[in-house]
């Protein structure tokens, strides 16, 4: 089948898993009498055949450590020619576990049907038995893998249920930082004969050889308050006398250095990692259930077809019923593991929320002293600001007084300036006229043969003074008024330019 190529991309060396959750079931069946049958006699290919391919996933040990588990994929392609009685199997897997299981199954007398291909009905029965081996492999080890997830989950978060509320804590750096392990290579391993064939003996053997022994938990000590009668669990290092109130509580440094009290962010990361693994296992179990149901439905459908050879319908009915019962048992087991994962996921979500709240509480208690110091500093700064504000108020009042005095002086200076400008031209003219420039010299005039006529001779001194000082006073005041207006106009232009610039900056 060309579709089988799609199942090959999940294999090979990959630092990061590529398409790890791909799962599918494909079939191409041509029963005798089908118009789609295409025969090739030279290859002993009649064209009437059962042809299907699928992939299943399971968990296997990838190392000697208690947490060394890996998801393994198995891709299966099967063809059974209904006329030439020729069966073909292509099984792709990263190690030889399934190969060893089939080789040992052939040697067991009670499982000879898996290697019997003499007749068409025996070949059909062998196909069913081989499919059962793959289905059993897909359902194995999940119990122990989920047990491992539960143990890791309890080890990482059990302390959250017994943490003393009255003792302040703080999140500290983990002594053993959390790290996600890299992918490991597949390993070859040999199992018992029972583990290769039957699912129930395999699970019993794995129970004794694979399951991790649980450490003996110490007796939980509690403190009972003599007044209220309430009990509270205590950490291992705290010792109290139940007859009196506890007086010897650990200091903050001892509390932070205690491994039992270590609520670190690394533990929150571990819980998140376990939750992701549980979601991954739940998805794979649902995919396996879907594939196994499709296999079961496929064989139910073809055995009800009227074109299926009579030998298979009559002689393989019991084997088909046994196949369905075994498949139903596998499906029930997988459903039970999904229910366990649902419960584990709910516990993980609740415990992760509790750990996060504990971390927040510890962080808040650690910051309480800093908050008090910050409040003191804020109060001190407030008092300083009050003093500075009062000083600024006094300085502002002084500046207002200076501004008022300056305004009064400015008005006085303007009055003085106007009076000065009004009297200065007349004073200048009177001073000039009191000099000898305007005195008449009769001697010099008589000695002159041709005296020049005086144009102002007909004017009296007062008329001459007024004719000179009044125009000069008017011109002087006019020049001062023009210069004053020009200065005010310049200030007005500057104010307008400043307002326009402020509007552009705001926009």
Secondary structure by P-SEA (a helix, b strand, c coil): cccccccccccccccccccccccccccccccccccccccccccccccccccccbbbbbbbbccccccbbbbbbbbbbbbbccccbbbbbbbbcccaaaaaaaaaaaaccccccccccccaaaaaaaaaaaaaaaaaaaacaaaaaaaaaaaaaaaaccccccccccbbbbbccccccbbbbccccbbbbbbcccccccaaaaaaaaaacccccccccccbbbbbcccccbbbbbcccbbbbccccccccccaaaaaacccccccaaaaaaaaaaaaaaaaaaaaaaaaaaaaaaaaaaaaaaaacccccccccccaaaaaaaaaaaaaaaaaaaaaaaaaaaaaaaaaaaaaaaaaaaaaaaaaaaaaaaaaaaaaaaaaaaaaaaaaaaaaaaaaaaaaaaaaaaaaaaaaaaaaaaaaaaaaaaaaaaaaaacccccccaaaaaaccbbbbbccccccaaaaaaacaaaaaaaaaaaaaaaaaaaaaaaaaaaaaaaaaaaaaac
